[in-house]
Amino acid sequence: MADNELINMSEFARLDVRIGKIVSAERIEGSKKLIKLDVDVGDETRQLVAGIAEEYAPEDLIGKLVPILANLKPAKLRGVESQGMILAVDVAGKPILLHPDKEVPAGSRVR
């Protein structure tokens, strides 16, 4: 952690991290890594693009609870808009999804 700049609590509080429930998933044509996801974040469903296709099949993602960064500015990846970002662990360059250890409602805030 010595290379990372430390932040204070007010900066951390700006991050809107919520638990989302994946309701649909499909590979993005022409990409080996990208999957388009529809994620229920409680008050709405968001479209996200995640670079997890080499580790996860789309059909295995349906119903999974995952943390997402909900207040990230939208970005286009391969022409598909992503309205947030799934948070995952990087293990040797491969994404590993995080999950709550108990069932929680979609939209629950991570603190």
Biopython code that builds the backbone (N, CA, C, O; Angstrom):
import numpy as np
from Bio.PDB.StructureBuilder import StructureBuilder

atoms = [
    (1, "MET", "N", (0.810, -1.200, 0.000)),
    (1, "MET", "CA", (0.000, 0.000, 0.000)),
    (1, "MET", "C", (0.847, 1.255, 0.000)),
    (1, "MET", "O", (0.304, 2.355, -0.109)),
    (2, "ALA", "N", (2.122, 1.134, 0.115)),
    (2, "ALA", "CA", (2.977, 2.313, 0.193)),
    (2, "ALA", "C", (2.897, 3.159, -1.077)),
    (2, "ALA", "O", (3.133, 4.366, -1.028)),
    (3, "ASP", "N", (2.569, 2.546, -2.203)),
    (3, "ASP", "CA", (2.507, 3.281, -3.465)),
    (3, "ASP", "C", (1.190, 4.023, -3.658)),
    (3, "ASP", "O", (1.093, 4.905, -4.512)),
    (4, "ASN", "N", (0.186, 3.674, -2.877)),
    (4, "ASN", "CA", (-1.130, 4.291, -3.033)),
    (4, "ASN", "C", (-1.254, 5.513, -2.132)),
    (4, "ASN", "O", (-0.760, 5.526, -1.005)),
    (5, "GLU", "N", (-1.917, 6.527, -2.646)),
    (5, "GLU", "CA", (-2.177, 7.727, -1.855)),
    (5, "GLU", "C", (-3.335, 7.453, -0.896)),
    (5, "GLU", "O", (-4.376, 6.933, -1.298)),
    (6, "LEU", "N", (-3.147, 7.805, 0.362)),
    (6, "LEU", "CA", (-4.211, 7.616, 1.345)),
    (6, "LEU", "C", (-5.292, 8.671, 1.148)),
    (6, "LEU", "O", (-5.004, 9.812, 0.786)),
    (7, "ILE", "N", (-6.536, 8.275, 1.392)),
    (7, "ILE", "CA", (-7.656, 9.205, 1.289)),
    (7, "ILE", "C", (-8.292, 9.349, 2.664)),
    (7, "ILE", "O", (-8.098, 8.505, 3.539)),
    (8, "ASN", "N", (-9.051, 10.419, 2.846)),
    (8, "ASN", "CA", (-9.748, 10.589, 4.123)),
    (8, "ASN", "C", (-11.184, 10.065, 3.997)),
    (8, "ASN", "O", (-11.629, 9.703, 2.908)),
    (9, "MET", "N", (-11.891, 10.032, 5.110)),
    (9, "MET", "CA", (-13.251, 9.478, 5.126)),
    (9, "MET", "C", (-14.225, 10.247, 4.235)),
    (9, "MET", "O", (-15.124, 9.646, 3.649)),
    (10, "SER", "N", (-14.062, 11.565, 4.125)),
    (10, "SER", "CA", (-14.984, 12.317, 3.273)),
    (10, "SER", "C", (-14.799, 11.949, 1.803)),
    (10, "SER", "O", (-15.763, 11.955, 1.038)),
    (11, "GLU", "N", (-13.571, 11.630, 1.404)),
    (11, "GLU", "CA", (-13.345, 11.182, 0.022)),
    (11, "GLU", "C", (-13.953, 9.795, -0.189)),
    (11, "GLU", "O", (-14.574, 9.534, -1.219)),
    (12, "PHE", "N", (-13.772, 8.910, 0.789)),
    (12, "PHE", "CA", (-14.360, 7.572, 0.693)),
    (12, "PHE", "C", (-15.886, 7.651, 0.623)),
    (12, "PHE", "O", (-16.520, 6.897, -0.116)),
    (13, "ALA", "N", (-16.470, 8.568, 1.393)),
    (13, "ALA", "CA", (-17.927, 8.707, 1.445)),
    (13, "ALA", "C", (-18.510, 9.120, 0.094)),
    (13, "ALA", "O", (-19.702, 8.926, -0.143)),
    (14, "ARG", "N", (-17.700, 9.678, -0.782)),
    (14, "ARG", "CA", (-18.179, 10.060, -2.117)),
    (14, "ARG", "C", (-18.459, 8.846, -3.001)),
    (14, "ARG", "O", (-19.212, 8.946, -3.969)),
    (15, "LEU", "N", (-17.859, 7.705, -2.674)),
    (15, "LEU", "CA", (-18.073, 6.493, -3.463)),
    (15, "LEU", "C", (-19.418, 5.878, -3.104)),
    (15, "LEU", "O", (-19.694, 5.602, -1.937)),
    (16, "ASP", "N", (-20.242, 5.669, -4.109)),
    (16, "ASP", "CA", (-21.550, 5.046, -3.906)),
    (16, "ASP", "C", (-21.433, 3.580, -4.320)),
    (16, "ASP", "O", (-21.674, 3.227, -5.474)),
    (17, "VAL", "N", (-21.061, 2.739, -3.362)),
    (17, "VAL", "CA", (-20.912, 1.309, -3.615)),
    (17, "VAL", "C", (-22.163, 0.618, -3.091)),
    (17, "VAL", "O", (-22.524, 0.749, -1.922)),
    (18, "ARG", "N", (-22.814, -0.120, -3.982)),
    (18, "ARG", "CA", (-24.064, -0.810, -3.645)),
    (18, "ARG", "C", (-23.992, -2.260, -4.095)),
    (18, "ARG", "O", (-23.191, -2.627, -4.955)),
    (19, "ILE", "N", (-24.841, -3.067, -3.497)),
    (19, "ILE", "CA", (-24.969, -4.450, -3.947)),
    (19, "ILE", "C", (-26.004, -4.479, -5.074)),
    (19, "ILE", "O", (-27.122, -3.984, -4.928)),
    (20, "GLY", "N", (-25.611, -5.059, -6.174)),
    (20, "GLY", "CA", (-26.512, -5.225, -7.300)),
    (20, "GLY", "C", (-26.782, -6.701, -7.557)),
    (20, "GLY", "O", (-25.950, -7.557, -7.256)),
    (21, "LYS", "N", (-27.941, -6.987, -8.109)),
    (21, "LYS", "CA", (-28.295, -8.361, -8.475)),
    (21, "LYS", "C", (-28.320, -8.462, -9.989)),
    (21, "LYS", "O", (-29.070, -7.744, -10.651)),
    (22, "ILE", "N", (-27.513, -9.341, -10.535)),
    (22, "ILE", "CA", (-27.428, -9.505, -11.987)),
    (22, "ILE", "C", (-28.701, -10.195, -12.478)),
    (22, "ILE", "O", (-29.028, -11.304, -12.056)),
    (23, "VAL", "N", (-29.415, -9.509, -13.385)),
    (23, "VAL", "CA", (-30.677, -10.056, -13.895)),
    (23, "VAL", "C", (-30.552, -10.590, -15.319)),
    (23, "VAL", "O", (-31.362, -11.416, -15.738)),
    (24, "SER", "N", (-29.545, -10.130, -16.070)),
    (24, "SER", "CA", (-29.280, -10.703, -17.388)),
    (24, "SER", "C", (-27.815, -10.468, -17.733)),
    (24, "SER", "O", (-27.179, -9.538, -17.238)),
    (25, "ALA", "N", (-27.301, -11.336, -18.592)),
    (25, "ALA", "CA", (-25.897, -11.245, -18.988)),
    (25, "ALA", "C", (-25.731, -11.832, -20.381)),
    (25, "ALA", "O", (-26.314, -12.867, -20.707)),
    (26, "GLU", "N", (-24.922, -11.154, -21.205)),
    (26, "GLU", "CA", (-24.630, -11.674, -22.539)),
    (26, "GLU", "C", (-23.253, -11.190, -22.988)),
    (26, "GLU", "O", (-22.818, -10.089, -22.650)),
    (27, "ARG", "N", (-22.595, -12.025, -23.743)),
    (27, "ARG", "CA", (-21.285, -11.649, -24.288)),
    (27, "ARG", "C", (-21.451, -10.496, -25.275)),
    (27, "ARG", "O", (-22.477, -10.373, -25.944)),
    (28, "ILE", "N", (-20.439, -9.672, -25.348)),
    (28, "ILE", "CA", (-20.434, -8.590, -26.329)),
    (28, "ILE", "C", (-19.736, -9.102, -27.577)),
    (28, "ILE", "O", (-18.588, -9.545, -27.530)),
    (29, "GLU", "N", (-20.446, -9.035, -28.686)),
    (29, "GLU", "CA", (-19.937, -9.552, -29.949)),
    (29, "GLU", "C", (-18.594, -8.913, -30.292)),
    (29, "GLU", "O", (-18.429, -7.696, -30.207)),
    (30, "GLY", "N", (-17.645, -9.753, -30.680)),
    (30, "GLY", "CA", (-16.325, -9.278, -31.088)),
    (30, "GLY", "C", (-15.353, -9.088, -29.936)),
    (30, "GLY", "O", (-14.232, -8.629, -30.152)),
    (31, "SER", "N", (-15.758, -9.430, -28.717)),
    (31, "SER", "CA", (-14.877, -9.282, -27.554)),
    (31, "SER", "C", (-14.745, -10.622, -26.826)),
    (31, "SER", "O", (-15.733, -11.325, -26.614)),
    (32, "LYS", "N", (-13.521, -10.960, -26.450)),
    (32, "LYS", "CA", (-13.283, -12.183, -25.680)),
    (32, "LYS", "C", (-13.466, -11.946, -24.185)),
    (32, "LYS", "O", (-13.692, -12.891, -23.428)),
    (33, "LYS", "N", (-13.369, -10.684, -23.756)),
    (33, "LYS", "CA", (-13.362, -10.381, -22.329)),
    (33, "LYS", "C", (-14.641, -9.748, -21.794)),
    (33, "LYS", "O", (-14.923, -9.863, -20.601)),
    (34, "LEU", "N", (-15.414, -9.090, -22.635)),
    (34, "LEU", "CA", (-16.511, -8.258, -22.143)),
    (34, "LEU", "C", (-17.872, -8.954, -22.127)),
    (34, "LEU", "O", (-18.237, -9.683, -23.049)),
    (35, "ILE", "N", (-18.604, -8.700, -21.045)),
    (35, "ILE", "CA", (-19.983, -9.159, -20.894)),
    (35, "ILE", "C", (-20.844, -7.940, -20.577)),
    (35, "ILE", "O", (-20.474, -7.102, -19.754)),
    (36, "LYS", "N", (-22.008, -7.851, -21.245)),
    (36, "LYS", "CA", (-22.989, -6.813, -20.931)),
    (36, "LYS", "C", (-23.941, -7.387, -19.894)),
    (36, "LYS", "O", (-24.482, -8.480, -20.063)),
    (37, "LEU", "N", (-24.139, -6.627, -18.810)),
    (37, "LEU", "CA", (-24.975, -7.068, -17.705)),
    (37, "LEU", "C", (-26.094, -6.073, -17.451)),
    (37, "LEU", "O", (-25.888, -4.866, -17.571)),
    (38, "ASP", "N", (-27.259, -6.558, -17.105)),
    (38, "ASP", "CA", (-28.311, -5.726, -16.535)),
    (38, "ASP", "C", (-28.320, -6.056, -15.054)),
    (38, "ASP", "O", (-28.461, -7.215, -14.663)),
    (39, "VAL", "N", (-28.164, -5.008, -14.224)),
    (39, "VAL", "CA", (-27.997, -5.200, -12.785)),
    (39, "VAL", "C", (-29.048, -4.378, -12.034)),
    (39, "VAL", "O", (-29.146, -3.163, -12.205)),
    (40, "ASP", "N", (-29.823, -5.062, -11.208)),
    (40, "ASP", "CA", (-30.812, -4.411, -10.343)),
    (40, "ASP", "C", (-30.052, -3.796, -9.171)),
    (40, "ASP", "O", (-29.407, -4.509, -8.403)),
    (41, "VAL", "N", (-30.129, -2.468, -9.034)),
    (41, "VAL", "CA", (-29.463, -1.777, -7.928)),
    (41, "VAL", "C", (-30.487, -1.202, -6.951)),
    (41, "VAL", "O", (-30.208, -0.219, -6.264)),
    (42, "GLY", "N", (-31.647, -1.802, -6.889)),
    (42, "GLY", "CA", (-32.681, -1.412, -5.931)),
    (42, "GLY", "C", (-33.728, -0.509, -6.525)),
    (42, "GLY", "O", (-34.881, -0.915, -6.674)),
    (43, "ASP", "N", (-33.357, 0.711, -6.868)),
    (43, "ASP", "CA", (-34.327, 1.673, -7.381)),
    (43, "ASP", "C", (-34.373, 1.720, -8.906)),
    (43, "ASP", "O", (-35.217, 2.407, -9.482)),
    (44, "GLU", "N", (-33.476, 0.997, -9.557)),
    (44, "GLU", "CA", (-33.429, 0.958, -11.021)),
    (44, "GLU", "C", (-32.581, -0.220, -11.469)),
    (44, "GLU", "O", (-31.913, -0.866, -10.662)),
    (45, "THR", "N", (-32.619, -0.488, -12.771)),
    (45, "THR", "CA", (-31.748, -1.492, -13.373)),
    (45, "THR", "C", (-30.734, -0.754, -14.218)),
    (45, "THR", "O", (-31.088, 0.097, -15.034)),
    (46, "ARG", "N", (-29.476, -1.083, -14.018)),
    (46, "ARG", "CA", (-28.386, -0.436, -14.749)),
    (46, "ARG", "C", (-27.762, -1.422, -15.720)),
    (46, "ARG", "O", (-27.719, -2.628, -15.475)),
    (47, "GLN", "N", (-27.277, -0.875, -16.832)),
    (47, "GLN", "CA", (-26.495, -1.669, -17.781)),
    (47, "GLN", "C", (-25.023, -1.456, -17.454)),
    (47, "GLN", "O", (-24.555, -0.319, -17.389)),
    (48, "LEU", "N", (-24.297, -2.542, -17.249)),
    (48, "LEU", "CA", (-22.868, -2.479, -16.971)),
    (48, "LEU", "C", (-22.128, -3.350, -17.973)),
    (48, "LEU", "O", (-22.666, -4.335, -18.479)),
    (49, "VAL", "N", (-20.912, -2.980, -18.244)),
    (49, "VAL", "CA", (-20.030, -3.801, -19.069)),
    (49, "VAL", "C", (-18.860, -4.201, -18.179)),
    (49, "VAL", "O", (-18.229, -3.351, -17.550)),
    (50, "ALA", "N", (-18.575, -5.497, -18.130)),
    (50, "ALA", "CA", (-17.515, -5.999, -17.258)),
    (50, "ALA", "C", (-16.578, -6.912, -18.034)),
    (50, "ALA", "O", (-17.017, -7.698, -18.873)),
    (51, "GLY", "N", (-15.292, -6.802, -17.749)),
    (51, "GLY", "CA", (-14.272, -7.624, -18.394)),
    (51, "GLY", "C", (-14.074, -8.944, -17.673)),
    (51, "GLY", "O", (-12.986, -9.227, -17.172)),
    (52, "ILE", "N", (-15.119, -9.748, -17.620)),
    (52, "ILE", "CA", (-15.091, -10.989, -16.841)),
    (52, "ILE", "C", (-15.409, -12.232, -17.667)),
    (52, "ILE", "O", (-15.543, -13.322, -17.111)),
    (53, "ALA", "N", (-15.532, -12.085, -18.983)),
    (53, "ALA", "CA", (-16.000, -13.193, -19.833)),
    (53, "ALA", "C", (-15.021, -14.361, -19.901)),
    (53, "ALA", "O", (-15.435, -15.481, -20.201)),
    (54, "GLU", "N", (-13.745, -14.136, -19.631)),
    (54, "GLU", "CA", (-12.791, -15.248, -19.661)),
    (54, "GLU", "C", (-12.878, -16.114, -18.404)),
    (54, "GLU", "O", (-12.381, -17.240, -18.381)),
    (55, "GLU", "N", (-13.515, -15.578, -17.362)),
    (55, "GLU", "CA", (-13.631, -16.311, -16.100)),
    (55, "GLU", "C", (-15.045, -16.794, -15.815)),
    (55, "GLU", "O", (-15.232, -17.758, -15.072)),
    (56, "TYR", "N", (-16.051, -16.131, -16.401)),
    (56, "TYR", "CA", (-17.453, -16.432, -16.063)),
    (56, "TYR", "C", (-18.288, -16.555, -17.329)),
    (56, "TYR", "O", (-18.170, -15.747, -18.250)),
    (57, "ALA", "N", (-19.132, -17.577, -17.360)),
    (57, "ALA", "CA", (-20.109, -17.718, -18.442)),
    (57, "ALA", "C", (-21.312, -16.844, -18.098)),
    (57, "ALA", "O", (-21.711, -16.780, -16.935)),
    (58, "PRO", "N", (-21.896, -16.170, -19.092)),
    (58, "PRO", "CA", (-23.035, -15.296, -18.810)),
    (58, "PRO", "C", (-24.152, -15.979, -18.018)),
    (58, "PRO", "O", (-24.697, -15.387, -17.086)),
    (59, "GLU", "N", (-24.495, -17.211, -18.375)),
    (59, "GLU", "CA", (-25.607, -17.888, -17.705)),
    (59, "GLU", "C", (-25.316, -18.179, -16.226)),
    (59, "GLU", "O", (-26.244, -18.328, -15.431)),
    (60, "ASP", "N", (-24.038, -18.259, -15.858)),
    (60, "ASP", "CA", (-23.671, -18.509, -14.460)),
    (60, "ASP", "C", (-23.753, -17.250, -13.593)),
    (60, "ASP", "O", (-23.670, -17.337, -12.368)),
    (61, "LEU", "N", (-23.913, -16.098, -14.211)),
    (61, "LEU", "CA", (-23.941, -14.831, -13.476)),
    (61, "LEU", "C", (-25.344, -14.421, -13.025)),
    (61, "LEU", "O", (-25.486, -13.617, -12.104)),
    (62, "ILE", "N", (-26.371, -14.963, -13.662)),
    (62, "ILE", "CA", (-27.744, -14.569, -13.365)),
    (62, "ILE", "C", (-28.068, -14.859, -11.888)),
    (62, "ILE", "O", (-27.865, -15.967, -11.394)),
    (63, "GLY", "N", (-28.577, -13.827, -11.208)),
    (63, "GLY", "CA", (-28.952, -13.970, -9.811)),
    (63, "GLY", "C", (-27.841, -13.681, -8.812)),
    (63, "GLY", "O", (-28.097, -13.609, -7.610)),
    (64, "LYS", "N", (-26.612, -13.515, -9.289)),
    (64, "LYS", "CA", (-25.491, -13.234, -8.382)),
    (64, "LYS", "C", (-25.609, -11.828, -7.813)),
    (64, "LYS", "O", (-26.019, -10.892, -8.499)),
    (65, "LEU", "N", (-25.239, -11.702, -6.544)),
    (65, "LEU", "CA", (-25.142, -10.405, -5.879)),
    (65, "LEU", "C", (-23.691, -9.955, -5.930)),
    (65, "LEU", "O", (-22.789, -10.695, -5.538)),
    (66, "VAL", "N", (-23.470, -8.735, -6.416)),
    (66, "VAL", "CA", (-22.105, -8.216, -6.570)),
    (66, "VAL", "C", (-22.059, -6.746, -6.164)),
    (66, "VAL", "O", (-23.047, -6.029, -6.320)),
    (67, "PRO", "N", (-20.913, -6.291, -5.641)),
    (67, "PRO", "CA", (-20.785, -4.869, -5.346)),
    (67, "PRO", "C", (-20.493, -4.082, -6.619)),
    (67, "PRO", "O", (-19.676, -4.495, -7.443)),
    (68, "ILE", "N", (-21.164, -2.951, -6.770)),
    (68, "ILE", "CA", (-20.895, -2.098, -7.923)),
    (68, "ILE", "C", (-20.632, -0.665, -7.462)),
    (68, "ILE", "O", (-21.164, -0.210, -6.449)),
    (69, "LEU", "N", (-19.813, 0.018, -8.222)),
    (69, "LEU", "CA", (-19.609, 1.448, -8.014)),
    (69, "LEU", "C", (-20.675, 2.139, -8.843)),
    (69, "LEU", "O", (-20.611, 2.157, -10.072)),
    (70, "ALA", "N", (-21.665, 2.712, -8.151)),
    (70, "ALA", "CA", (-22.854, 3.218, -8.821)),
    (70, "ALA", "C", (-22.726, 4.658, -9.295)),
    (70, "ALA", "O", (-23.486, 5.081, -10.166)),
    (71, "ASN", "N", (-21.791, 5.418, -8.749)),
    (71, "ASN", "CA", (-21.701, 6.827, -9.146)),
    (71, "ASN", "C", (-20.477, 7.118, -10.019)),
    (71, "ASN", "O", (-19.919, 8.214, -9.983)),
    (72, "LEU", "N", (-20.079, 6.127, -10.793)),
    (72, "LEU", "CA", (-19.032, 6.310, -11.793)),
    (72, "LEU", "C", (-19.668, 6.894, -13.052)),
    (72, "LEU", "O", (-20.754, 6.477, -13.453)),
    (73, "LYS", "N", (-18.994, 7.853, -13.668)),
    (73, "LYS", "CA", (-19.533, 8.436, -14.902)),
    (73, "LYS", "C", (-19.676, 7.343, -15.959)),
    (73, "LYS", "O", (-18.794, 6.495, -16.093)),
    (74, "PRO", "N", (-20.777, 7.354, -16.708)),
    (74, "PRO", "CA", (-20.960, 6.352, -17.768)),
    (74, "PRO", "C", (-19.813, 6.407, -18.778)),
    (74, "PRO", "O", (-19.257, 7.467, -19.066)),
    (75, "ALA", "N", (-19.481, 5.228, -19.303)),
    (75, "ALA", "CA", (-18.426, 5.113, -20.310)),
    (75, "ALA", "C", (-18.870, 4.087, -21.344)),
    (75, "ALA", "O", (-19.653, 3.186, -21.042)),
    (76, "LYS", "N", (-18.365, 4.231, -22.567)),
    (76, "LYS", "CA", (-18.675, 3.260, -23.617)),
    (76, "LYS", "C", (-17.491, 2.321, -23.799)),
    (76, "LYS", "O", (-16.343, 2.751, -23.918)),
    (77, "LEU", "N", (-17.802, 1.022, -23.816)),
    (77, "LEU", "CA", (-16.804, -0.007, -24.067)),
    (77, "LEU", "C", (-17.305, -0.823, -25.252)),
    (77, "LEU", "O", (-18.387, -1.408, -25.191)),
    (78, "ARG", "N", (-16.541, -0.865, -26.308)),
    (78, "ARG", "CA", (-16.966, -1.555, -27.536)),
    (78, "ARG", "C", (-18.323, -1.068, -28.016)),
    (78, "ARG", "O", (-19.123, -1.839, -28.546)),
    (79, "GLY", "N", (-18.574, 0.235, -27.821)),
    (79, "GLY", "CA", (-19.813, 0.834, -28.274)),
    (79, "GLY", "C", (-21.016, 0.615, -27.372)),
    (79, "GLY", "O", (-22.123, 1.033, -27.709)),
    (80, "VAL", "N", (-20.815, -0.037, -26.225)),
    (80, "VAL", "CA", (-21.904, -0.328, -25.297)),
    (80, "VAL", "C", (-21.694, 0.515, -24.036)),
    (80, "VAL", "O", (-20.618, 0.502, -23.438)),
    (81, "GLU", "N", (-22.750, 1.254, -23.640)),
    (81, "GLU", "CA", (-22.620, 2.110, -22.460)),
    (81, "GLU", "C", (-22.617, 1.284, -21.175)),
    (81, "GLU", "O", (-23.421, 0.370, -20.993)),
    (82, "SER", "N", (-21.676, 1.641, -20.285)),
    (82, "SER", "CA", (-21.611, 1.042, -18.961)),
    (82, "SER", "C", (-21.936, 2.120, -17.937)),
    (82, "SER", "O", (-21.308, 3.178, -17.912)),
    (83, "GLN", "N", (-22.926, 1.840, -17.091)),
    (83, "GLN", "CA", (-23.423, 2.815, -16.116)),
    (83, "GLN", "C", (-22.973, 2.461, -14.702)),
    (83, "GLN", "O", (-23.771, 2.501, -13.765)),
    (84, "GLY", "N", (-21.715, 2.119, -14.551)),
    (84, "GLY", "CA", (-21.147, 1.737, -13.265)),
    (84, "GLY", "C", (-20.064, 0.708, -13.488)),
    (84, "GLY", "O", (-19.695, 0.421, -14.626)),
    (85, "MET", "N", (-19.550, 0.149, -12.398)),
    (85, "MET", "CA", (-18.486, -0.838, -12.501)),
    (85, "MET", "C", (-18.641, -1.884, -11.403)),
    (85, "MET", "O", (-18.865, -1.553, -10.238)),
    (86, "ILE", "N", (-18.519, -3.145, -11.791)),
    (86, "ILE", "CA", (-18.497, -4.224, -10.806)),
    (86, "ILE", "C", (-17.138, -4.212, -10.128)),
    (86, "ILE", "O", (-16.109, -4.070, -10.788)),
    (87, "LEU", "N", (-17.136, -4.360, -8.817)),
    (87, "LEU", "CA", (-15.881, -4.451, -8.076)),
    (87, "LEU", "C", (-15.504, -5.920, -7.947)),
    (87, "LEU", "O", (-16.333, -6.756, -7.588)),
    (88, "ALA", "N", (-14.250, -6.225, -8.244)),
    (88, "ALA", "CA", (-13.769, -7.604, -8.209)),
    (88, "ALA", "C", (-12.340, -7.612, -7.680)),
    (88, "ALA", "O", (-11.667, -6.582, -7.642)),
    (89, "VAL", "N", (-11.899, -8.781, -7.278)),
    (89, "VAL", "CA", (-10.529, -8.986, -6.841)),
    (89, "VAL", "C", (-9.694, -9.340, -8.062)),
    (89, "VAL", "O", (-10.149, -10.083, -8.932)),
    (90, "ASP", "N", (-8.480, -8.816, -8.132)),
    (90, "ASP", "CA", (-7.544, -9.152, -9.208)),
    (90, "ASP", "C", (-6.566, -10.199, -8.668)),
    (90, "ASP", "O", (-5.743, -9.907, -7.800)),
    (91, "VAL", "N", (-6.670, -11.417, -9.194)),
    (91, "VAL", "CA", (-5.766, -12.493, -8.802)),
    (91, "VAL", "C", (-4.975, -12.904, -10.031)),
    (91, "VAL", "O", (-5.502, -13.541, -10.942)),
    (92, "ALA", "N", (-3.714, -12.533, -10.043)),
    (92, "ALA", "CA", (-2.832, -12.852, -11.172)),
    (92, "ALA", "C", (-3.425, -12.362, -12.490)),
    (92, "ALA", "O", (-3.332, -13.047, -13.509)),
    (93, "GLY", "N", (-4.033, -11.181, -12.472)),
    (93, "GLY", "CA", (-4.598, -10.587, -13.674)),
    (93, "GLY", "C", (-5.976, -11.081, -14.053)),
    (93, "GLY", "O", (-6.510, -10.682, -15.087)),
    (94, "LYS", "N", (-6.564, -11.939, -13.240)),
    (94, "LYS", "CA", (-7.904, -12.472, -13.521)),
    (94, "LYS", "C", (-8.899, -11.925, -12.503)),
    (94, "LYS", "O", (-8.613, -11.889, -11.307)),
    (95, "PRO", "N", (-10.079, -11.495, -12.986)),
    (95, "PRO", "CA", (-11.083, -10.957, -12.063)),
    (95, "PRO", "C", (-11.828, -12.072, -11.323)),
    (95, "PRO", "O", (-12.275, -13.048, -11.924)),
    (96, "ILE", "N", (-11.949, -11.901, -10.009)),
    (96, "ILE", "CA", (-12.725, -12.823, -9.185)),
    (96, "ILE", "C", (-13.812, -11.985, -8.498)),
    (96, "ILE", "O", (-13.511, -11.038, -7.772)),
    (97, "LEU", "N", (-15.066, -12.343, -8.735)),
    (97, "LEU", "CA", (-16.179, -11.566, -8.188)),
    (97, "LEU", "C", (-16.289, -11.711, -6.681)),
    (97, "LEU", "O", (-15.977, -12.756, -6.111)),
    (98, "LEU", "N", (-16.742, -10.633, -6.050)),
    (98, "LEU", "CA", (-17.019, -10.604, -4.614)),
    (98, "LEU", "C", (-18.518, -10.780, -4.409)),
    (98, "LEU", "O", (-19.318, -10.365, -5.248)),
    (99, "HIS", "N", (-18.898, -11.397, -3.285)),
    (99, "HIS", "CA", (-20.313, -11.604, -2.977)),
    (99, "HIS", "C", (-20.537, -11.413, -1.482)),
    (99, "HIS", "O", (-19.669, -11.775, -0.687)),
    (100, "PRO", "N", (-21.683, -10.853, -1.078)),
    (100, "PRO", "CA", (-22.001, -10.828, 0.352)),
    (100, "PRO", "C", (-22.179, -12.264, 0.856)),
    (100, "PRO", "O", (-22.623, -13.133, 0.107)),
    (101, "ASP", "N", (-21.836, -12.509, 2.110)),
    (101, "ASP", "CA", (-21.955, -13.882, 2.615)),
    (101, "ASP", "C", (-23.363, -14.235, 3.080)),
    (101, "ASP", "O", (-23.628, -15.373, 3.469)),
    (102, "LYS", "N", (-24.274, -13.244, 3.039)),
    (102, "LYS", "CA", (-25.690, -13.490, 3.324)),
    (102, "LYS", "C", (-26.508, -12.781, 2.260)),
    (102, "LYS", "O", (-26.030, -11.853, 1.608)),
    (103, "GLU", "N", (-27.748, -13.226, 2.092)),
    (103, "GLU", "CA", (-28.663, -12.585, 1.133)),
    (103, "GLU", "C", (-28.977, -11.171, 1.623)),
    (103, "GLU", "O", (-29.371, -10.981, 2.774)),
    (104, "VAL", "N", (-28.803, -10.192, 0.755)),
    (104, "VAL", "CA", (-29.131, -8.798, 1.076)),
    (104, "VAL", "C", (-29.949, -8.229, -0.070)),
    (104, "VAL", "O", (-29.847, -8.715, -1.196)),
    (105, "PRO", "N", (-30.761, -7.207, 0.191)),
    (105, "PRO", "CA", (-31.565, -6.630, -0.892)),
    (105, "PRO", "C", (-30.692, -5.902, -1.918)),
    (105, "PRO", "O", (-29.690, -5.278, -1.569)),
    (106, "ALA", "N", (-31.088, -5.994, -3.183)),
    (106, "ALA", "CA", (-30.422, -5.210, -4.225)),
    (106, "ALA", "C", (-30.523, -3.741, -3.852)),
    (106, "ALA", "O", (-31.571, -3.276, -3.404)),
    (107, "GLY", "N", (-29.435, -3.017, -4.038)),
    (107, "GLY", "CA", (-29.404, -1.597, -3.706)),
    (107, "GLY", "C", (-28.808, -1.303, -2.346)),
    (107, "GLY", "O", (-28.578, -0.140, -2.014)),
    (108, "SER", "N", (-28.549, -2.345, -1.538)),
    (108, "SER", "CA", (-27.959, -2.128, -0.216)),
    (108, "SER", "C", (-26.611, -1.432, -0.362)),
    (108, "SER", "O", (-25.796, -1.807, -1.204)),
    (109, "ARG", "N", (-26.384, -0.413, 0.467)),
    (109, "ARG", "CA", (-25.128, 0.347, 0.427)),
    (109, "ARG", "C", (-24.017, -0.419, 1.129)),
    (109, "ARG", "O", (-24.235, -1.049, 2.164)),
    (110, "VAL", "N", (-22.833, -0.357, 0.554)),
    (110, "VAL", "CA", (-21.634, -0.930, 1.163)),
    (110, "VAL", "C", (-20.936, 0.192, 1.905)),
    (110, "VAL", "O", (-20.686, 1.257, 1.339)),
    (111, "ARG", "N", (-20.623, -0.039, 3.155)),
    (111, "ARG", "CA", (-19.979, 0.994, 3.984)),
    (111, "ARG", "C", (-18.691, 0.474, 4.562)),
    (111, "ARG", "O", (-18.004, 1.195, 5.286)),
]
sb = StructureBuilder()
sb.init_structure("model")
sb.init_model(0)
sb.init_chain("A")
sb.init_seg("    ")
for serial, (resi, resn, name, xyz) in enumerate(atoms, 1):
    if name == "N":
        sb.init_residue(resn, " ", resi, " ")
    sb.init_atom(name, np.array(xyz, "f"), 0.0, 1.0, " ", f" {name:<3s}", serial, name[0])
structure = sb.get_structure()
